[in-house]
């Protein structure tokens, strides 16, 4: 057979090829080993040895083993692989273990990347989790082979539930305030804002107060009428009193002592208690109600009407009515007569308020707040009679359209409710 010997002398490498018998001569080197010239002594030593035979740390076998792979002492230990080999003097392997991948194409370190957690090779080689796409997040991660992150940065959130683009939505806007889709719409408040991620406002409007100290729902309490917050938050009215115009008061209710209508042609009948208000047969009708304030003492701080709707006749969805002061004396209103001036008096002068009536209101009693002008007139009328006129403001065309509070003498609710101190 042929034997291959490698000898080194200085920098010269000489290959000896010789024919030999099956048995090795006692002084021959082991086939395939590296031996060195010991400087003329004729002996041989393995690399790292100190004598003619291999010493500690030397290698006398082939350089194609896992312990001596290509070089003496160079181990072939690729990680996370199956079938490691060095048959050609180069470290190699058959396959990566499940979940691992060889992304640097270096067989010597095996399958160095774990696809489930490697941010640079997430789910596959050269599939990095891109910070440029996963925006506004803290610490991009690879979670079970998919790009993810630990948390959104402050004032951002993942509102589209798409991890690949991160936390794409700013949550310090009026449409997304503190959370995705949470609107900042404080009621009865000025200048809403969410710059800090919390809904805030610049103050309450009208007669409203922020009595629960929750800026998100705005100014939820009407301190003009809330008995637990009357005039200001936390001011509680005594039992059996009400809050009107921000003042704790006692209610006094007065029923109408007379009612009726005056027509646009000036006619009126004293025994007709019909209160049609609007238009019928191309004639207009204004109604009136009279209240006796005899025996009412104290300071009037608020007033409202409570009116029952007996009939609604109109092709419109609703009709708007207005309440007016009446300068005509009560006795004249009640008497038979013919006066277009009285008809006009029931729809002119000082306006006390307005309200809408719909067909669905038939059979209901509507609360109609009266304004400060009405309160002033009521104060002046204490001990006597107080009258109001009602007029439909939304008459159009010649079709019949009216609201009626009573058809005749039947009992209906027509009341003046006073808040007194």
C-alpha positions as CSV (number, residue, x, y, z in Angstrom):
1,X,0.0,0.0,0.0
2,X,1.0,3.7,-0.3
3,X,1.8,5.7,2.8
4,X,1.8,9.5,2.9
5,X,4.3,11.2,5.2
6,X,4.5,14.9,5.8
7,X,7.8,16.3,7.1
8,X,8.7,19.8,7.8
9,X,12.1,21.3,7.9
10,X,12.0,25.1,8.4
11,X,9.4,26.3,5.9
12,X,9.8,23.5,3.4
13,X,7.1,20.8,3.2
14,X,8.2,17.6,1.5
15,X,5.9,14.8,0.6
16,X,7.3,11.3,0.8
17,X,5.6,8.5,-0.9
18,X,6.9,5.1,-0.4
19,X,5.9,1.5,-0.8
20,X,5.7,-0.5,2.2
21,X,4.4,-3.7,3.7
22,X,1.3,-4.0,5.8
23,X,3.3,-3.9,9.0
24,X,4.8,-0.5,9.9
25,X,8.5,-0.3,10.7
26,X,9.2,0.5,14.3
27,X,10.6,3.9,13.5
28,X,8.0,4.9,10.9
29,X,5.5,7.6,11.7
30,X,1.8,6.7,12.0
31,X,0.1,7.1,8.6
32,X,-1.6,10.4,8.1
33,X,0.1,12.2,11.0
34,X,2.1,15.3,11.1
35,X,5.7,14.9,12.1
36,X,8.4,17.5,12.5
37,X,12.2,17.4,11.9
38,X,13.9,17.7,15.3
39,X,16.9,19.6,13.8
40,X,19.1,16.8,12.4
41,X,18.6,14.1,15.1
42,X,16.7,12.0,12.6
43,X,13.8,11.5,15.1
44,X,10.2,12.6,14.6
45,X,7.7,14.2,16.9
46,X,4.1,15.0,16.5
47,X,3.1,18.6,16.5
48,X,3.4,19.8,20.1
49,X,5.3,16.7,21.1
50,X,8.8,16.6,22.7
51,X,10.3,13.3,21.4
52,X,10.3,10.8,18.6
53,X,6.7,9.7,19.5
54,X,3.6,11.9,20.0
55,X,3.6,13.9,23.2
56,X,0.8,15.5,25.2
57,X,-1.5,17.5,23.0
58,X,-0.3,16.1,19.7
59,X,-2.5,14.4,17.1
60,X,-1.5,11.3,15.2
61,X,-4.9,10.6,13.5
62,X,-6.5,12.1,10.4
63,X,-7.6,15.8,10.4
64,X,-11.2,14.8,9.5
65,X,-12.6,14.0,12.9
66,X,-14.8,16.1,15.1
67,X,-11.9,16.6,17.5
68,X,-9.3,17.5,14.8
69,X,-11.2,19.0,12.0
70,X,-8.9,20.6,9.4
71,X,-6.3,21.4,12.0
72,X,-4.9,19.5,15.0
73,X,-7.1,20.2,18.0
74,X,-9.7,22.2,16.2
75,X,-13.1,20.8,17.2
76,X,-16.1,20.6,15.1
77,X,-19.0,21.5,17.5
78,X,-21.8,23.2,15.6
79,X,-24.7,24.2,17.8
80,X,-28.3,23.2,17.5
81,X,-27.7,20.7,14.7
82,X,-28.1,17.0,13.8
83,X,-25.5,14.9,11.9
84,X,-22.3,16.9,12.6
85,X,-19.4,15.7,10.4
86,X,-15.8,16.6,9.3
87,X,-15.3,14.0,6.6
88,X,-13.6,16.4,4.2
89,X,-11.6,18.3,6.9
90,X,-14.3,20.9,7.0
91,X,-16.9,21.2,9.7
92,X,-20.4,20.4,8.4
93,X,-23.8,19.0,9.5
94,X,-26.9,17.5,8.1
95,X,-29.8,19.6,9.4
96,X,-30.7,22.3,11.9
97,X,-32.6,21.3,14.9
98,X,-36.3,22.3,14.9
99,X,-36.7,26.0,15.5
100,X,-33.1,26.9,14.7
101,X,-31.5,28.3,11.5
102,X,-28.1,28.9,10.0
103,X,-28.4,32.5,9.0
104,X,-24.7,33.4,8.8
105,X,-23.9,30.5,6.4
106,X,-21.1,29.4,8.7
107,X,-21.3,25.7,9.4
108,X,-18.7,25.8,12.1
109,X,-21.0,27.5,14.6
110,X,-24.0,25.5,13.4
111,X,-27.6,26.9,13.5
112,X,-26.9,30.0,15.6
113,X,-30.3,31.7,15.2
114,X,-33.5,30.8,17.0
115,X,-36.2,31.8,14.6
116,X,-38.8,32.3,17.4
117,X,-36.9,35.0,19.2
118,X,-34.1,36.4,17.0
119,X,-35.0,40.0,16.2
120,X,-32.6,40.0,13.2
121,X,-34.1,36.8,11.7
122,X,-37.6,36.7,13.1
123,X,-39.4,33.6,11.7
124,X,-36.8,33.2,8.9
125,X,-33.3,34.3,7.9
126,X,-32.9,37.9,6.8
127,X,-36.4,38.8,8.2
128,X,-35.5,41.6,10.7
129,X,-38.1,43.4,12.9
130,X,-37.9,46.9,11.4
131,X,-37.9,49.7,13.9
132,X,-38.8,52.0,11.1
133,X,-42.1,50.2,10.6
134,X,-42.9,49.3,14.1
135,X,-43.3,52.8,15.3
136,X,-43.6,54.5,18.7
137,X,-42.8,51.4,20.8
138,X,-40.5,50.3,23.6
139,X,-38.1,47.4,22.8
140,X,-38.9,45.6,19.6
141,X,-39.0,41.8,20.2
142,X,-39.5,38.6,18.2
143,X,-42.3,36.6,19.8
144,X,-42.9,33.1,18.5
145,X,-41.4,34.0,15.1
146,X,-43.4,37.2,14.7
147,X,-42.2,40.8,15.3
148,X,-43.7,42.3,18.5
149,X,-42.8,44.8,21.2
150,X,-42.9,45.2,24.9
151,X,-45.1,48.4,25.2
152,X,-46.2,51.5,23.4
153,X,-44.4,54.7,24.0
154,X,-46.3,57.3,26.1
155,X,-49.4,58.9,24.4
156,X,-49.4,56.3,21.6
157,X,-51.5,53.1,21.2
158,X,-52.0,50.2,18.7
159,X,-55.6,51.2,17.7
160,X,-55.6,49.2,14.5
161,X,-54.6,46.0,16.3
162,X,-51.8,45.5,13.8
163,X,-48.5,44.7,15.5
164,X,-46.5,45.1,12.3
165,X,-46.9,48.9,12.3
166,X,-46.6,49.3,16.1
167,X,-48.4,52.0,18.0
168,X,-49.6,54.1,15.1
169,X,-52.2,56.3,16.9
170,X,-51.6,59.3,19.1
171,X,-54.0,59.1,22.1
172,X,-53.8,62.7,23.1
173,X,-56.4,63.9,20.6
174,X,-60.1,64.7,21.0
175,X,-61.0,61.5,19.0
176,X,-58.6,59.2,20.8
177,X,-58.2,60.6,24.3
178,X,-56.2,58.3,26.7
179,X,-57.5,55.2,24.9
180,X,-58.4,54.2,21.3
181,X,-61.8,55.6,20.3
182,X,-62.4,57.4,23.6
183,X,-63.7,60.8,22.6
184,X,-63.1,63.9,24.7
185,X,-66.5,65.6,24.5
186,X,-67.2,67.2,27.9
187,X,-70.8,68.4,28.1
188,X,-71.6,72.0,28.7
189,X,-67.9,73.0,28.7
190,X,-65.7,75.3,26.8
191,X,-62.3,74.6,25.1
192,X,-62.0,70.8,25.5
193,X,-58.5,69.4,25.2
194,X,-56.5,66.2,25.5
195,X,-52.9,67.2,25.1
196,X,-51.8,65.2,28.2
197,X,-53.9,62.1,27.3
198,X,-56.6,63.1,29.8
199,X,-59.8,64.9,28.8
200,X,-59.9,68.4,30.1
201,X,-61.9,71.6,29.5
202,X,-61.6,75.3,29.9
203,X,-64.6,75.9,32.1
204,X,-68.3,75.3,32.4
205,X,-70.9,77.2,30.3
206,X,-74.3,78.5,31.2
207,X,-75.8,77.3,34.5
208,X,-73.8,74.1,34.6
209,X,-71.1,73.0,37.1
210,X,-68.6,70.2,37.2
211,X,-69.8,68.8,40.5
212,X,-68.4,65.3,40.2
213,X,-64.9,66.7,39.5
214,X,-64.7,64.5,36.4
215,X,-63.5,66.6,33.5
216,X,-64.2,63.8,31.0
217,X,-68.0,64.1,31.3
218,X,-67.7,67.9,31.5
219,X,-70.2,70.0,33.5
220,X,-72.9,67.5,34.2
221,X,-74.9,69.4,36.8
222,X,-77.4,72.2,36.2
223,X,-76.9,74.2,39.4
224,X,-80.1,76.3,38.5
225,X,-82.3,73.3,39.3
226,X,-80.3,70.6,41.1
227,X,-81.4,70.4,44.8
228,X,-78.1,68.8,45.8
229,X,-76.1,71.5,44.0
230,X,-78.3,74.6,44.0
231,X,-76.5,77.7,42.8
232,X,-73.2,76.0,43.3
233,X,-71.7,72.5,43.6
234,X,-72.4,71.0,47.0
235,X,-75.1,73.4,48.1
236,X,-78.0,71.2,49.2
237,X,-81.5,72.5,49.5
238,X,-83.6,71.7,52.7
239,X,-86.1,68.9,52.5
240,X,-89.5,69.8,50.8
241,X,-87.9,72.6,48.8
242,X,-86.8,72.8,45.2
243,X,-84.0,74.6,43.4
244,X,-85.1,77.2,40.9
245,X,-82.7,79.6,39.2
246,X,-80.0,78.5,41.6
247,X,-82.0,79.3,44.7
248,X,-83.6,76.9,47.1
249,X,-87.3,77.6,47.1
250,X,-90.8,76.3,47.9
251,X,-93.2,75.5,45.0
252,X,-96.7,76.9,44.9
253,X,-99.0,75.6,42.1
254,X,-101.9,77.7,40.9
255,X,-104.6,76.2,38.5
256,X,-105.9,78.3,35.6
257,X,-109.2,80.0,36.6
258,X,-110.3,80.7,33.1
259,X,-109.1,79.8,29.5
260,X,-110.3,80.3,25.9
261,X,-109.3,81.7,22.5
262,X,-109.6,85.0,20.6
263,X,-109.8,84.7,16.8
264,X,-108.1,86.7,14.1
265,X,-111.5,88.2,13.0
266,X,-111.8,89.6,16.6
267,X,-114.5,87.2,17.9
268,X,-114.6,85.6,21.3
269,X,-117.4,83.9,23.4
270,X,-117.2,83.9,27.2
271,X,-118.7,80.5,27.6
272,X,-116.3,78.8,25.1
273,X,-113.4,77.2,27.0
274,X,-111.9,75.7,23.9
275,X,-108.2,76.5,23.7
276,X,-107.4,75.8,20.0
277,X,-104.2,77.6,19.1
278,X,-103.1,77.9,15.5
279,X,-105.1,77.9,12.2
280,X,-108.4,76.4,11.2
281,X,-110.7,77.2,8.2
282,X,-108.1,79.9,7.3
283,X,-108.7,81.7,10.5
284,X,-106.0,82.1,13.2
285,X,-106.6,81.4,16.9
286,X,-104.6,82.6,20.0
287,X,-105.4,81.1,23.4
288,X,-105.1,82.6,26.9
289,X,-104.9,81.3,30.5
290,X,-105.7,83.3,33.6
291,X,-104.3,82.5,37.1
292,X,-105.4,84.0,40.4
293,X,-102.5,84.9,42.6
294,X,-104.5,86.0,45.6
295,X,-102.9,84.9,48.9
296,X,-99.5,84.3,47.3
297,X,-96.9,85.8,49.6
298,X,-93.1,85.8,49.5
299,X,-90.5,86.3,46.9
300,X,-91.0,84.7,43.5
301,X,-87.7,83.4,42.2
302,X,-88.9,81.2,39.3
303,X,-92.0,80.3,37.3
304,X,-93.1,77.7,34.8
305,X,-96.3,76.5,33.1
306,X,-97.5,72.9,33.1
307,X,-99.8,72.4,30.1
308,X,-101.6,69.3,29.0
309,X,-101.8,68.7,25.3
310,X,-105.4,67.5,24.3
311,X,-105.1,67.6,20.5
312,X,-102.4,68.0,17.8
313,X,-103.6,68.6,14.2
314,X,-100.9,69.2,11.7
315,X,-99.0,67.6,8.8
316,X,-95.8,68.9,10.3
317,X,-93.7,66.8,12.7
318,X,-93.8,69.6,15.3
319,X,-95.2,73.0,15.9
320,X,-93.4,75.8,17.8
321,X,-95.4,77.9,20.2
322,X,-94.5,81.1,22.1
323,X,-95.8,82.5,25.5
324,X,-96.6,86.2,25.8
325,X,-97.5,88.8,28.3
326,X,-101.1,90.1,28.2
327,X,-101.9,93.7,28.9
328,X,-105.7,93.3,28.6
329,X,-107.4,93.0,32.0
330,X,-108.5,89.5,33.0
331,X,-112.2,90.5,33.1
332,X,-112.1,91.8,29.5
333,X,-110.4,88.6,28.4
334,X,-113.1,86.5,29.9
335,X,-116.1,88.5,28.6
336,X,-117.8,88.3,25.3
337,X,-116.3,90.6,22.7
338,X,-115.1,91.4,19.3
339,X,-111.6,92.8,19.2
340,X,-108.7,92.2,16.9
341,X,-106.5,94.2,19.3
342,X,-107.0,91.6,22.0
343,X,-106.2,88.9,19.5
344,X,-102.9,90.8,18.7
345,X,-102.3,91.3,22.5
346,X,-102.0,87.5,23.0
347,X,-99.0,87.3,20.6
348,X,-97.1,90.5,21.1
349,X,-95.4,92.5,23.8
350,X,-92.9,90.7,26.1
351,X,-92.1,87.1,25.2
352,X,-92.0,84.8,28.2
353,X,-90.6,81.7,26.5
354,X,-91.3,79.1,23.8
355,X,-91.8,75.3,23.4
356,X,-92.3,72.6,20.8
357,X,-95.3,70.3,20.5
358,X,-95.4,67.0,18.6
359,X,-98.2,64.5,17.9
360,X,-96.6,62.2,20.4
361,X,-97.2,64.8,23.2
362,X,-101.0,64.3,23.1
363,X,-102.1,63.3,26.6
364,X,-98.8,64.5,28.2
365,X,-98.2,67.5,30.5
366,X,-95.4,69.7,29.2
367,X,-93.2,71.8,31.5
368,X,-92.6,75.2,30.0
369,X,-90.0,77.4,31.9
370,X,-90.8,81.1,32.0
371,X,-88.1,83.7,31.8
372,X,-87.0,86.5,34.1
373,X,-89.5,89.0,32.4
374,X,-92.3,86.6,33.4
375,X,-91.1,86.4,37.0
376,X,-91.0,90.2,37.2
377,X,-94.6,90.5,35.9
378,X,-95.8,87.8,38.3
379,X,-94.2,89.7,41.2
380,X,-96.1,92.8,40.2
381,X,-99.3,90.8,39.9
382,X,-99.2,89.1,43.4
383,X,-102.6,89.5,45.1
384,X,-104.4,89.8,41.7
385,X,-104.6,87.9,38.4
386,X,-101.9,87.0,36.0
387,X,-102.6,86.1,32.3
388,X,-100.5,84.6,29.5
389,X,-101.2,84.4,25.7
390,X,-100.1,81.4,23.5
391,X,-99.4,81.6,19.8
392,X,-98.3,79.1,17.1
393,X,-95.2,80.5,15.4
394,X,-94.9,77.9,12.6
395,X,-98.1,78.4,10.7
396,X,-97.5,77.9,6.9
397,X,-100.0,78.0,4.0
398,X,-103.7,77.7,4.5
399,X,-103.9,74.1,5.8
400,X,-105.4,73.4,9.2
401,X,-102.7,73.2,11.9
402,X,-103.3,73.7,15.5
403,X,-102.5,72.6,19.1
404,X,-105.3,72.4,21.6
405,X,-105.0,72.3,25.4
406,X,-108.7,71.6,26.0
407,X,-111.8,71.2,23.9
408,X,-114.3,72.6,26.4
409,X,-115.1,72.4,30.1
410,X,-113.3,69.0,30.7
411,X,-110.7,68.9,33.4
412,X,-107.2,69.4,32.1
413,X,-103.9,70.3,33.7
414,X,-103.2,74.0,33.1
415,X,-101.0,75.3,35.9
416,X,-98.6,78.1,36.9
417,X,-95.9,76.7,39.2
418,X,-94.0,79.4,41.3
419,X,-90.7,78.9,43.1
420,X,-90.9,81.0,46.3
421,X,-88.5,82.1,49.0
